[in-house]
C-alpha cells in the first residue's frame, strides 16, 4: 500500500488513513486502475464509445474521467440496464476481469 500511495495510485480515505480491509467500490476500482495506467504510462486506446450509463449522475466527480477512459478502452463495463453501479462493491470476478483487460490492453 505504501508503494501505491507513494506513486499516486491510491490516495486513501483522507488525513493519511487507509481502509485496507474495506470493500472497494466499482468507481474506486476504476480510479485505482486508471491511476496505475497513468503511472505505467499505458496507452489505453479507445476501443468504443462511452455508453453514457443510466446512473451517470451517481458516479463521483473524482471517478468520472477514470470510468470514461476505462469504459472506452473496454476495461470496465456496465451492468444490466446500462448501469455502472459506481458505489456497488467490485466482486472478485469483476476485479479479475478488469485486471486481465488492463494487462492485455494494446
Secondary structure as the mmCIF struct_conf table of DSSP 4:
data_model
#
loop_
_struct_conf.conf_type_id
_struct_conf.id
_struct_conf.beg_label_comp_id
_struct_conf.beg_label_asym_id
_struct_conf.beg_label_seq_id
_struct_conf.end_label_comp_id
_struct_conf.end_label_asym_id
_struct_conf.end_label_seq_id
HELX_RH_AL_P HELX_RH_AL_P1 UNK A 2 UNK A 6
TURN_TY1_P TURN_TY1_P1 UNK A 7 UNK A 8
BEND BEND1 UNK A 9 UNK A 9
TURN_TY1_P TURN_TY1_P2 UNK A 12 UNK A 13
STRN STRN1 UNK A 14 UNK A 14
TURN_TY1_P TURN_TY1_P3 UNK A 15 UNK A 16
STRN STRN2 UNK A 17 UNK A 17
TURN_TY1_P TURN_TY1_P4 UNK A 20 UNK A 21
BEND BEND2 UNK A 22 UNK A 22
STRN STRN3 UNK A 25 UNK A 25
HELX_RH_AL_P HELX_RH_AL_P2 UNK A 26 UNK A 39
TURN_TY1_P TURN_TY1_P5 UNK A 40 UNK A 41
BEND BEND3 UNK A 48 UNK A 48
TURN_TY1_P TURN_TY1_P6 UNK A 54 UNK A 55
HELX_RH_3T_P HELX_RH_3T_P1 UNK A 56 UNK A 58
BEND BEND4 UNK A 59 UNK A 59
TURN_TY1_P TURN_TY1_P7 UNK A 61 UNK A 63
HELX_RH_AL_P HELX_RH_AL_P3 UNK A 64 UNK A 72
TURN_TY1_P TURN_TY1_P8 UNK A 73 UNK A 74
BEND BEND5 UNK A 75 UNK A 76
STRN STRN4 UNK A 79 UNK A 79
TURN_TY1_P TURN_TY1_P9 UNK A 80 UNK A 82
STRN STRN5 UNK A 83 UNK A 83
TURN_TY1_P TURN_TY1_P10 UNK A 86 UNK A 87
BEND BEND6 UNK A 88 UNK A 88
STRN STRN6 UNK A 89 UNK A 89
HELX_LH_PP_P HELX_LH_PP_P1 UNK A 90 UNK A 91
HELX_RH_AL_P HELX_RH_AL_P4 UNK A 92 UNK A 103
TURN_TY1_P TURN_TY1_P11 UNK A 104 UNK A 104
#
